[in-house]
Amino acid sequence: MLNGHTALVTGAAQGIGRAAAEELSAQGADLVLVDRNERKVQETADSLKEKGGSVRTLALDLTDLDLVGERIGRLADEMLIDILVNNAGFDRPGTTRRIDTEDLDAVLTIHVKAPFLLIKLLLPAMRTAGWGRIINVSSIYGLTGAKGEVAYSTAKAAVIGLTKAVAKEAGDAGVTVNAVMPGLTLTPTIERFMADKYKQQIVDVTPLARAGEPQEIAKVIAFLASHDASFITAAAIPVSGGWAA
Ligand SMILES: NC(=O)c1ccc[n+]([C@@H]2O[C@H](COP(=O)([O-])OP(=O)(O)OC[C@H]3O[C@@H](n4cnc5c(N)ncnc54)[C@H](O)[C@@H]3O)[C@@H](O)[C@H]2O)c1
């Protein structure tokens, strides 16, 4: 159980982030939910509070790094956040012909720079406390690369590098740092924007022959946050139904 711990989850308004917030709250963690979608992150918080969870929200665009530094820096001065789930993300699909360096920069900012900054802001207090958990959400595409996903694949590979480097830096303080690499997961964004034929192409090469549910990723995130995962660090775990694993 995670009673007495506080988890900050980014991108908690929907999808994998929301499911992770639900799992962590069910394990007894207090929560700080961060998302740019103020209305929906409040909905997540309200539903968790109804079940007895202790939750606060922060409506924030994580690509505004100055604002992140200011707001999360202030929060870190006020309270100990000892679990960090870097989950928020978006995609700018395209091959090198279609997208430009601005697209690449945007994708690197949300998936790599914002997580890096959050780690930089929250790790010192975890070190002092002698316990902490950092879970970064990468992707199977960070392992394999994907045609038409050049920025996203690059960013998600960098998430794995970030995870492994920080794990080495933080291990002596009892802080574990791991990544999950989801396969195709049926979140609202995927349901709405990914054409069925592309989903089917992935399902066809997935040994479990289906897409995942957000809860199936969230359970692994919550496990990595738990005391049971005390000897796991620097791992990048595929949660993909066997796809590319
Ligand atoms: N769904 C999949 O198939 C899949 C597969 C592999 C990896 N992932 C990764 O899992 C994570 C969650 O994906 P999802 O499918 O649940 O996404 P989603 O689009 O359903 O939810 C993402 C959440 O992040 C928030 N967000 C996006 N940009 C933000 C910003 N700039 N500032 C603050 N909040 C922001 C959104 O408002 C949203 O609530 C992402 O990092 C994604 O890359 C998803």
PDBQT file of the ligand as one rigid body, heavy atoms in Angstrom, charges set to zero:
ROOT
HETATM    1  N1  LIG A 301      -2.444   4.902 -26.076  1.00  0.00    +0.000 N 
HETATM    2  C1  LIG A 301      -1.419   4.238 -26.643  1.00  0.00    +0.000 C 
HETATM    3  O1  LIG A 301      -1.605   3.367 -27.506  1.00  0.00    +0.000 OA
HETATM    4  C2  LIG A 301      -0.012   4.534 -26.175  1.00  0.00    +0.000 A 
HETATM    5  C3  LIG A 301       1.006   3.660 -26.587  1.00  0.00    +0.000 A 
HETATM    6  C4  LIG A 301       2.300   3.904 -26.170  1.00  0.00    +0.000 A 
HETATM    7  C5  LIG A 301       2.581   4.990 -25.358  1.00  0.00    +0.000 A 
HETATM    8  N2  LIG A 301       1.574   5.820 -24.990  1.00  0.00    +0.000 N 
HETATM    9  C6  LIG A 301       1.925   6.964 -24.140  1.00  0.00    +0.000 C 
HETATM   10  O2  LIG A 301       1.145   6.937 -22.963  1.00  0.00    +0.000 OA
HETATM   11  C7  LIG A 301       0.942   8.269 -22.498  1.00  0.00    +0.000 C 
HETATM   12  C8  LIG A 301      -0.539   8.514 -22.322  1.00  0.00    +0.000 C 
HETATM   13  O3  LIG A 301      -1.166   8.260 -23.559  1.00  0.00    +0.000 OA
HETATM   14  P1  LIG A 301      -2.752   8.243 -23.720  1.00  0.00    +0.000 P 
HETATM   15  O4  LIG A 301      -3.037   7.413 -24.905  1.00  0.00    +0.000 OA
HETATM   16  O5  LIG A 301      -3.392   7.978 -22.421  1.00  0.00    +0.000 OA
HETATM   17  O6  LIG A 301      -2.963   9.775 -24.161  1.00  0.00    +0.000 OA
HETATM   18  P2  LIG A 301      -4.266  10.688 -24.137  1.00  0.00    +0.000 P 
HETATM   19  O7  LIG A 301      -4.126  11.612 -25.286  1.00  0.00    +0.000 OA
HETATM   20  O8  LIG A 301      -5.503   9.874 -24.028  1.00  0.00    +0.000 OA
HETATM   21  O9  LIG A 301      -4.051  11.488 -22.779  1.00  0.00    +0.000 OA
HETATM   22  C9  LIG A 301      -2.930  12.325 -22.636  1.00  0.00    +0.000 C 
HETATM   23  C10 LIG A 301      -3.200  13.319 -21.535  1.00  0.00    +0.000 C 
HETATM   24  O10 LIG A 301      -2.067  14.205 -21.488  1.00  0.00    +0.000 OA
HETATM   25  C11 LIG A 301      -2.522  15.530 -21.443  1.00  0.00    +0.000 C 
HETATM   26  N3  LIG A 301      -1.565  16.427 -22.065  1.00  0.00    +0.000 N 
HETATM   27  C12 LIG A 301      -1.145  16.406 -23.350  1.00  0.00    +0.000 A 
HETATM   28  N4  LIG A 301      -0.314  17.414 -23.577  1.00  0.00    +0.000 NA
HETATM   29  C13 LIG A 301      -0.190  18.101 -22.406  1.00  0.00    +0.000 A 
HETATM   30  C14 LIG A 301       0.519  19.271 -22.023  1.00  0.00    +0.000 A 
HETATM   31  N5  LIG A 301       1.240  19.959 -22.900  1.00  0.00    +0.000 N 
HETATM   32  N6  LIG A 301       0.438  19.692 -20.752  1.00  0.00    +0.000 NA
HETATM   33  C15 LIG A 301      -0.332  19.011 -19.862  1.00  0.00    +0.000 A 
HETATM   34  N7  LIG A 301      -1.056  17.924 -20.179  1.00  0.00    +0.000 NA
HETATM   35  C16 LIG A 301      -0.978  17.468 -21.441  1.00  0.00    +0.000 A 
HETATM   36  C17 LIG A 301      -3.831  15.525 -22.224  1.00  0.00    +0.000 C 
HETATM   37  O11 LIG A 301      -4.663  16.631 -21.887  1.00  0.00    +0.000 OA
HETATM   38  C18 LIG A 301      -4.431  14.183 -21.818  1.00  0.00    +0.000 C 
HETATM   39  O12 LIG A 301      -5.214  14.289 -20.650  1.00  0.00    +0.000 OA
HETATM   40  C19 LIG A 301       1.585   9.186 -23.528  1.00  0.00    +0.000 C 
HETATM   41  O13 LIG A 301       2.880   9.530 -23.103  1.00  0.00    +0.000 OA
HETATM   42  C20 LIG A 301       1.641   8.317 -24.766  1.00  0.00    +0.000 C 
HETATM   43  O14 LIG A 301       2.659   8.721 -25.649  1.00  0.00    +0.000 OA
HETATM   44  C21 LIG A 301       0.279   5.617 -25.372  1.00  0.00    +0.000 A 
ENDROOT
TORSDOF 0
